Amino acid sequence: MEPLQNGMSLFLSSNPSDLPNPNGLNYHSLSESDYLDNMDPSRTFVTKVKRLIVKVGTAVVTRSDGRLALGRLGSLCEQLKELNTQGYEVILVTSGAVGLGRQRLRYRRLANSSFADLQKPQGEFDGKACAAVGQSSLMALYDTMFSQLDVTSSQLLVNDGFFRDSGFRKQLSDTVNSLLDLRVIPIFNENDAVSTRKAPYEDSSGIFWDNDSLAGLLALELKADLLVLLSDVEGLYSGPPSDPKSKLIHTYVKEKHQGEITFGDKSRLGRGGMTAKVNAAVCAAYAGTPVIITSGYATNNIIRVLQGERIGTVFHKDAHLWSSIKEVSARDMAVAARESSRRLQVLNSEERRKILLAVADALEKNEGMIRVENEADVAAAEAAGYERSLISRLTLKPEKISSLVRSVRMLADMEEPIGQILKRTELADKLILEKISCPLGVLLVIFESRPDALVQIAALAIRSGNGLLLKGGKEARRSNAVLHKVITSVMPETVSDKLIGLVTSREEIPDLLKLDDVIDLVVPRGSNKLVSQIKESTKIPVLGHSDGICHVYVDKSADINMAKQIVRDAKTDYPAACNAMETLLVHKDLINNGGLDELVFELRREGVQLYGGPTASALLHIVETSSFHHEYSSLACTVEIVDDVYAAIDHIHQHGSAHTECIVTEDCKVAETFLHQVDSAAVFHNASTRFCDGARFGLGAEVGISTSRIHARGPVGVEGLLTNRWILRGNGQVVDGDRGMNYTHKELPLKA
């Protein structure tokens, strides 16, 4: 392990009067609401940031092949432009000139070489020559990108020797202040091309020796309020980031972590690496400028840092005083849930049943406390101006709590799901193979602002013997907390209340998504965007519960009174539900016989706002929808006219979300065509889409409605949270090349 650099000797001035003075600044923030929820105590100082320095390393600026990472650079420039617009004073310290220059010189050598020249050994380029070529190219690129964003940038090349001159330091400060007053972004780089050090790429002598330490020095000289060091990993880990046992350190405490950390390799292209970043961060932080090391690969991490999110590693001179800060280990939470689930599985069926009954009783007993916390959430959501659909999902009315209690008791009375023999086979004489149901292990469920979902998911986890980690929407924070407390309070000590963990901050999710050796299934309930982001961020299997773009198709042979009843219920029974109708498709023949008018009148009478497709909007004189793939989750829906059942099916496949679809028709042949050809999780004939629900299907509850096609589809109850294992009972048999084995492979009754 490389030792960290000590103390303040790196910098020329440690006089308190030379350090940043946060109390004298005119502070502002990106958005006040960004700081209201789940801000980590160690990040509150970001609310007072006005001037910040961002340092981007070579590993972020370039790809693995040495070429520029234009996407990451573009994202960086867009973030800095946004901050500049918001009124932040932004200073950029960039690496990458040497790498870019080396790439250009290699290309030039290749272009100017004969085939014979290329057969000869190729020497490395002089680093200073690479720097000279690369600096102009790098700045030209920044200038182009910033110009596209209507931002002006400037270049400042410095050497360590300059900082020995107090006159230079004052002039530098004056120049930067002038540029910032003009909303110009200063871009600093070490002028490696004329460095006086004998070995500028190895020698660590001098006032600074790389762009990390330059950024730290500038943070103090220019009195920055925050220094952000962008790396190719999420932050500082307790060991090499590739090691599964390494943990991300959210708050660096020098006294605690200095001797515990093992650093990996240096930067693959630059001179620094994590060791250099930590050295610079420690020096800057203990001199008065807070530092955060975070990933430069993400598209919005600088913005997230300034919103107080718990990402990366924070360095602060007062970190050792933050006694209330507790390093939360995602792995520890998941491991505890797994261990508790194994203890739960050891219990017999009646003991697990009693836990669920105790949960139901606790919900009834604490209904008053639950409603008080829920009403506080609802009031906060209303004050924040959230949509009615979200507030509807958020609200826990007495009848909803009673329904939850009934669902939990229904699950308790279900047939025991664990340890069921699914298949028995005699492989050979006295060699019996059994296929047995068993829990998946540990589930991570990320769900929307529906506190009732927490109860359903927790009850399903208990019934199926799984450990559970829950992350609900921030709008239901109080409701989720009290429900979690009520449920875990009845867990017997033999199981532990850690069976069900509540994740309180979204910043913990990235750590959890890495735990493919501990967490067995992720269930994200929300938009397609959320599901896609989760899938891209983890190796853990994902069971997607995404948009509910549900359709009702009214055929020409439909009983119009039945159709009106189904359409009304599908849209108005609970508009915020994912199984509510969002698009009404009507056969063209109903235009002339008055059927369409009756359906439209029925919806309007219920206060439903109608939007039309191209045909319906012109016919009904209603606003044309901007997209057929839209989940209103409110008293609104889209109407469109189709030629026949096949056109309806094509429309559903093109614009739907494979959730729930319904056909209303008296023609059985047409109905069968619809039922067999529509590729959705649930397809109904003459029944409201609102029936697509775990409780209504008799599953007791649901963890979500899966629109995936693997493992489980539709409402996912206990069965969808189980897998199987194989039990083989023998009498001393060995394979021995199958000599002497007489395989029978005979199916046996499930009960011996």
Disulfide bonds with the S-S distance in Angstrom:
none
